[in-house]
Amino acid sequence: MGQFIVEGGHQLKGSIYPQGNKNEALPVLAGVILTKEKVRIKNLPRIIDVLHMIDILKSVGVEVEQHDDHDYSFQAVNVYPLELDVELARKLRGSFTMVAPLITRSQHVKFPKPGGDKIGRRRIDTHIHALSLLGVHIEVLDDGYVFTCNSSLIGQDILLDEASVTATENAIMAASLAKGITIIRNAASEPHVQQLCHFINRLGGKISGIGSNILTIEGVNELGGGEHEIAADYLEVGSFIGMAVVTHSEITIKNAGLQYLRMILKVYEKLGIHVIQEGEDIFVPGNQSLKIISDYHGAITKIDDAPWPGFPADLTSIALVIATQCDGTVLIFEKMFESRLFFVDKLINMGAKIVLCDPHRAVVIGPSQLIGEELTSPDIRAGVALLIAALSAKGKSVIHNIVQIDRGYERIDERLKSLGAKIERVI
């Protein structure tokens, strides 16, 4: 599984580029199956989940040409999925976004239950309801699902029972080749959903309402080829800001994708963090106050996550670690996943003053001097949150199960070492 050995307490300095957005890359890769023409995808992050997704594409007959580590061409001339490779598909939850593209190319496909991070229950019911309305028959098995479509998909007016990102993505891809017009209401509108829509439109799709929670999709007979560049990963940008402030460092984040950072920066302001926008770059000064700004009348500040444009759930773990280094008290309210906050016992062992109220709420009282510890990464976001804690801690920390971090962050140890971090990978 590998380890990171981190010597904390060192300042970082320099510039760093964020990788391409993992959560955009996975559905866009699935989307190459929608067309028989060649599609070129640039700025793909070279991380475990993306490489697994490319392997799944190869396994169903997609031709793959690699131009460099982040630039690939795909052509799905002959797709022959009857039953996906279970071992491959279960390695990442993002593989489930292949359901809709595959059903547009094949009338029958069996899918295993999706894998992914163990951060609580992650429903697939919304996928099933949306695809059923479009004309897909779904048989639910003990170990997965059989999707069948005996005729063309037909556009419908769909109200999603929750604003699920991946269910929205599956519905978008199915509707793009359905007959007639589909309206998706209560659609997720996260940056990666928006970018998937732009990708499909570049191939000849007709999607409007992008960025809102009501999408209108006029189905087309076929999609063509084209190019698409994956946008900067706003979650990684949020992580880098956290690393800078807890180590009292000055860093510049290049090409940060400012259009997707407004709520992140607004919430970070509550923790006493300020950044300077320089064109498309973000400069994080070293002289942060890190003093929590109380709500009016002295009420304890609350940071909670929400569907876009709210604060991203994937940054809740990062905000919690930052709060341990801030002067004041804050309530972290993770509404979406009931196991997301279970990593805080590791922070408490490091010396953080945190009260875990229940699976969704934690009260953080700061600042705390963190001490190096033996740690284990439970999932992608908690893993990088523990890495941030280790960078700010006094002494040495050992982080086990770093494959979880590698699933979402490309060569994070090498990139942080270029900024001056003391971090070593042990295989």
Residue pairs with C-beta under 8 A, 6 or more apart in sequence:
1 400
1 401
1 402
1 403
2 401
2 402
2 403
2 406
2 425
2 426
2 427
3 398
3 399
3 400
3 402
3 425
3 426
4 387
4 390
4 397
4 398
4 399
4 402
4 405
4 413
4 423
4 424
4 425
4 426
5 396
5 397
5 398
5 399
5 423
5 424
5 426
6 372
6 387
6 390
6 391
6 393
6 396
6 397
6 398
6 399
6 421
6 422
6 423
6 424
7 372
7 395
7 396
7 422
7 423
8 370
8 372
8 390
8 391
8 392
8 393
8 394
8 395
8 396
8 397
8 422
9 247
9 392
9 393
9 394
9 395
10 247
10 391
10 420
10 421
10 422
11 247
11 248
11 249
11 286
11 420
12 243
12 244
12 247
12 249
12 250
12 251
12 391
12 416
12 419
12 420
12 421
13 249
13 250
13 251
13 419
13 420
14 251
14 252
14 418
14 419
14 420
15 251
15 252
15 253
15 254
16 240
16 251
16 252
16 253
16 254
16 415
16 418
16 419
17 253
17 254
17 255
18 232
18 233
18 234
18 236
18 237
18 240
18 253
18 254
18 255
18 256
18 257
19 43
19 45
19 47
19 232
19 233
19 236
19 409
19 410
20 43
20 44
20 45
20 70
20 229
20 230
20 231
20 232
20 233
21 45
21 191
21 192
21 195
21 230
21 231
21 232
21 233
21 234
21 235
22 45
22 47
22 49
22 50
22 233
22 235
22 408
23 94
23 165
23 190
23 192
23 233
23 235
24 191
24 192
24 195
24 196
24 230
24 231
25 41
25 44
25 45
25 50
25 53
25 230
26 49
26 50
26 53
26 92
26 94
26 95
26 97
27 94
27 97
27 166
27 169
27 173
27 192
27 196
28 41
28 195
28 196
28 199
28 228
28 230
29 41
29 44
29 50
29 53
29 54
29 57
29 74
30 53
30 94
30 95
30 97
30 98
30 100
30 101
30 169
30 173
31 101
31 173
31 196
31 199
31 200
32 39
32 41
32 57
32 62
32 74
32 75
32 76
32 101
33 57
33 60
33 62
33 76
33 79
33 98
33 101
33 102
33 104
33 105
34 76
34 101
34 104
34 105
34 173
34 176
34 177
34 200
34 203
34 223
35 76
35 203
35 222
35 223
35 224
35 225
36 75
36 76
36 77
36 222
37 75
37 203
37 223
37 224
37 225
37 226
38 73
38 74
38 75
38 225
39 73
39 74
39 75
39 203
39 225
39 226
39 227
39 228
40 67
40 71
40 72
40 73
40 74
40 226
40 227
40 228
41 71
41 72
41 73
41 74
41 227
41 228
41 229
41 230
42 70
42 71
42 227
42 228
42 229
42 230
43 70
43 71
43 229
43 230
43 231
44 50
44 70
44 71
44 72
44 230
45 70
45 230
45 233
45 410
46 69
46 70
46 410
46 411
47 406
47 407
47 408
47 409
47 410
48 403
48 406
48 407
49 91
49 92
49 94
49 407
49 408
52 88
52 91
52 92
52 95
53 92
53 94
53 95
54 64
54 72
55 88
56 84
56 85
56 88
56 89
56 95
56 98
57 64
57 74
57 76
58 64
59 84
59 85
59 88
60 79
60 80
60 81
60 84
60 98
60 102
61 76
61 77
61 78
61 79
61 80
61 81
62 74
62 75
62 76
62 79
63 74
63 75
63 76
63 77
64 72
64 73
64 74
65 72
65 73
65 74
66 72
67 73
76 105
79 102
79 105
79 106
80 106
81 102
81 105
81 106
81 109
82 106
82 108
82 109
82 110
83 109
83 110
84 95
84 98
84 109
84 110
84 111
84 112
86 112
86 144
88 95
89 95
89 96
89 111
89 112
89 114
89 115
90 112
90 113
90 114
90 115
91 115
92 115
92 116
92 407
93 114
93 115
93 116
93 117
93 122
93 166
94 116
94 166
95 114
95 115
96 111
96 114
96 124
96 127
96 166
96 170
97 166
97 169
97 170
97 173
98 111
99 109
99 111
99 127
99 131
99 147
99 170
100 131
100 169
100 170
100 171
100 172
100 173
100 174
101 173
102 109
102 147
103 109
103 131
103 136
103 147
103 149
103 153
103 174
104 153
104 173
104 174
104 177
107 148
107 149
107 150
108 146
108 147
108 148
108 149
109 146
109 147
110 144
110 145
110 146
110 147
111 144
111 145
111 146
111 147
112 143
112 144
113 124
113 143
113 144
113 145
114 122
114 124
116 122
117 379
117 380
117 381
117 404
118 339
118 378
118 379
119 337
119 339
119 340
119 379
120 336
120 337
120 338
120 339
120 340
120 359
121 338
122 337
123 162
123 164
124 145
124 167
125 161
126 160
126 161
126 162
126 164
126 167
127 164
127 166
127 167
127 170
127 171
128 138
128 140
128 145
129 160
129 161
130 158
130 160
130 167
130 170
130 171
130 174
130 184
131 138
131 147
131 170
131 171
131 174
132 138
133 156
133 158
134 153
134 154
134 155
134 156
134 158
134 171
134 174
134 175
134 178
134 182
135 149
135 151
135 152
135 153
135 154
135 178
136 147
136 148
136 149
136 153
136 174
137 147
137 148
137 149
137 150
138 145
138 146
138 147
138 148
139 145
139 146
139 148
152 178
152 179
153 174
153 175
153 177
153 178
153 179
153 219
154 178
154 179
154 180
155 175
155 178
155 179
155 180
155 181
155 182
155 217
155 218
155 219
156 182
156 183
157 182
157 183
157 185
158 171
158 182
158 183
158 184
158 185
159 185
159 186
160 167
160 168
160 171
160 184
160 185
160 186
160 187
161 186
162 186
163 186
163 187
163 188
163 189
163 213
163 307
164 188
165 188
165 190
165 192
165 193
167 188
168 184
168 187
168 188
168 193
168 215
169 188
169 192
169 193
169 196
171 182
171 184
171 187
172 184
172 187
172 193
172 196
172 197
172 200
172 207
172 215
172 217
173 196
173 200
175 182
175 184
175 217
175 219
176 200
176 205
176 206
176 207
176 217
176 219
176 220
176 223
177 219
177 220
177 221
177 222
177 223
178 217
178 219
179 219
180 218
180 219
181 216
181 217
181 218
181 219
182 216
182 217
182 219
183 214
183 215
183 216
183 217
184 214
184 215
184 217
185 213
185 214
186 213
187 193
187 212
187 213
187 214
187 215
188 213
188 307
188 308
189 211
189 212
189 213
189 307
189 308
189 309
190 307
190 308
190 312
191 231
191 234
191 257
191 260
191 308
193 308
194 210
194 211
195 230
195 231
197 205
197 207
197 210
197 215
198 210
198 228
199 228
200 207
200 223
201 207
202 226
202 227
202 228
203 223
203 224
203 225
203 226
204 220
204 222
204 223
204 224
204 226
205 217
205 220
205 223
206 217
206 218
206 219
206 220
207 215
207 216
207 217
207 218
208 215
208 216
208 217
209 215
209 216
231 257
231 260
232 255
232 256
232 257
232 260
233 257
234 256
234 257
234 260
234 261
234 264
234 312
235 312
235 314
235 315
235 381
236 409
237 253
237 256
237 257
237 261
237 264
237 282
238 261
238 264
238 268
238 312
238 315
238 318
239 315
239 318
239 384
239 388
239 409
240 251
240 253
240 284
241 253
241 264
241 268
241 273
241 275
241 282
241 284
242 318
242 319
242 321
242 322
242 388
243 249
243 251
243 388
243 391
243 416
244 250
244 251
244 284
244 286
245 271
245 273
245 284
245 288
245 290
245 322
245 325
246 321
246 322
246 325
246 388
246 389
246 391
246 392
247 391
247 392
248 286
248 288
249 284
249 286
249 419
249 420
250 283
250 284
250 285
250 286
251 283
251 284
251 419
252 278
252 281
252 282
252 283
252 284
253 281
253 282
253 283
253 284
254 280
254 281
255 280
255 281
256 280
256 281
256 282
257 280
258 277
258 280
258 282
261 282
262 309
263 309
263 310
263 311
263 312
264 311
264 312
264 315
265 275
267 303
267 311
267 319
268 275
268 319
268 322
269 293
270 292
270 293
270 301
270 303
270 330
271 290
271 292
271 293
271 303
271 319
271 322
271 323
271 326
271 330
272 288
272 289
272 290
272 291
272 292
272 293
272 326
272 327
273 288
273 290
273 322
274 285
274 288
274 289
275 282
275 283
275 284
275 285
276 282
276 283
276 284
276 285
277 283
290 325
290 326
290 327
290 367
291 326
291 327
291 328
292 301
292 323
292 326
292 327
292 328
292 329
292 330
292 366
293 301
293 328
294 300
294 301
294 328
295 301
295 302
300 329
300 330
300 331
300 363
301 328
301 329
301 330
301 331
302 330
302 331
302 333
303 311
303 316
303 319
303 323
303 330
303 331
303 332
303 333
304 310
304 311
304 332
304 333
304 334
304 335
305 311
305 312
305 313
305 315
305 316
305 333
305 334
305 335
305 336
306 335
311 319
313 334
313 335
313 336
313 337
313 340
314 380
314 381
315 381
316 332
316 334
316 340
316 341
316 381
317 340
317 341
317 343
317 381
317 382
317 384
317 385
318 381
318 384
318 385
318 388
319 332
320 332
320 341
320 344
320 347
320 354
320 362
320 364
320 385
321 347
321 385
321 386
321 388
321 389
321 392
322 388
323 330
323 332
323 364
323 366
324 347
324 352
324 353
324 354
324 364
324 366
324 367
324 368
324 370
324 389
325 366
325 367
325 368
325 370
325 392
326 364
326 366
326 367
327 366
327 367
328 365
328 366
329 363
329 364
329 365
329 366
330 363
330 364
330 366
331 361
331 362
331 363
331 364
332 341
332 361
332 362
332 363
332 364
333 360
333 361
334 340
334 341
334 360
334 361
334 362
335 360
338 359
338 360
339 359
340 381
340 382
341 356
341 359
341 360
341 361
341 362
342 359
342 378
343 378
343 379
343 382
343 385
343 386
344 352
344 354
344 356
344 362
345 356
346 373
346 375
346 376
346 386
347 354
347 370
347 386
347 389
348 354
349 373
350 370
350 371
350 372
350 373
350 375
350 389
350 393
350 397
351 368
351 369
351 370
351 371
352 364
352 366
352 368
352 370
352 389
353 364
353 365
353 366
353 368
354 362
354 363
354 364
354 365
355 362
355 363
355 365
356 362
357 363
369 394
370 389
370 392
370 393
370 394
371 393
371 394
371 395
372 390
372 393
372 394
372 395
372 396
372 397
373 390
373 393
373 397
373 398
374 397
374 398
374 400
375 386
375 390
375 397
375 398
375 399
375 400
376 399
376 400
376 401
377 383
377 386
377 399
377 400
377 401
377 402
377 404
377 405
378 401
378 404
379 404
380 404
380 405
380 407
380 408
380 409
381 408
382 404
383 399
383 401
383 402
383 404
383 405
383 408
384 405
384 408
384 409
384 412
386 397
386 399
387 399
387 405
387 412
387 423
389 397
390 397
390 399
391 416
391 421
391 423
399 405
402 425
405 412
406 412
413 423
413 424
413 425
416 423
417 423
